[in-house]
Amino acid sequence: MKLPAAPQSFGQLAAPEPESREENEVCGDGGSKVAYVTEDGRVTKIVVTCNCGQVTEIDCQYDE
């Protein structure tokens, strides 16, 4: 599953370089899927897709 990169516009951070971004997906026995994006070793987004088709996206933010 490819997650779309955030569009670049005023006030938003630029997307990280492709080599520092990794996307993974895990499928459950009931048909649900969990995908996550890591950037520089940190999870930055979690996408949960239910077997009914509902999608929940969670953006992860860290305090520096």
Protein Blocks (a to p, Z undefined) as FASTA:
>chain_A
ZZddddddehiacdddfklpccdddddfkopacddddeehiafbdcdddfkopacddddd
ddZZ
